C-alpha cells in the first residue's frame, strides 16, 4: 500500500478505544475520507494537536477505500483566532459539518477545499457572523451543484421580477404565476446571493436584516434537503449566536 502526503482539514474526530482515534478529513487530493490514527491519543510526536476539529494539516497516510491508515500529521494552522471565541468556534464547526455531511467520499473537490480554507482564514481573523456564513453556504451549494436557481422560476423558467419569488420545500424557487404560497424572497435578496458567487472575499456583500432572514430561509431549506442527517452543529450555532 503506497504512502501519500496530503493537504487536509480535520472535519471531525472520535476516540476509539483507549489509544486510537478515527478522523474525518477533507483533503485537496481525494476529497473527504476517513482515517484510523493508531495511538493518536498518546502520541504527541506523530500527531500532537493536529487532529483537532478544523485544524489545517499535512497528513501522511496509506490511502484506501473505507478507512485509511494515518501515520503522522503536521500542523499548518490550528486557527487559534477561531478557538478564542465560542460563537466563532460554532461557525467553524458548522462549516466543517456541512462539508462532512454533503460531500461524497473519495471525490476530489478542489474548489470546495479552497472555499473552506478561505472561510476558516476569514473566521480566524474576525468573529463569525451571519452574512459570511450565508456566503459560505451559497458557494458550497453552487460548487456541489445543489444551488437553487436565483434568476428564474424552476417550474416555468420565467425571469424573476421585482415581485421576487416564493420559497418552496427543499429550497426550490417559484414565480408568482406558478404559486401563491411559500415565504417571499425579494429580488434584491436574490441579487445579493448571486453576487456572493462572483466575489472571492467575505464581507464584500452587504446583507440587511431582511435579506439575512430571507436568504437564510432559502439556504437552510436547500441545505437540509440534501442531507440525510440533522446538522448537529446547527443547534450549537443557534444557541451561541442566535443565527
Secondary structure by P-SEA (a helix, b strand, c coil): cbbbbbbbbbcccccccccbbbbbbbccccccbbbbbcccccccccccccccccbbbbccccccccbbbbccccccccaaaaaacaaaaaaaaaaaaaaaaccccccccaaaaaaaaaaaaaaaaccccaaaaaaaaaaaaaaacccccccccccccccccccbbbbcccccccccccccccccccaaaaaaaaaaacccccccccccaaaaaaaaaaaaaaaaaaccccccaaaaaaaaccc
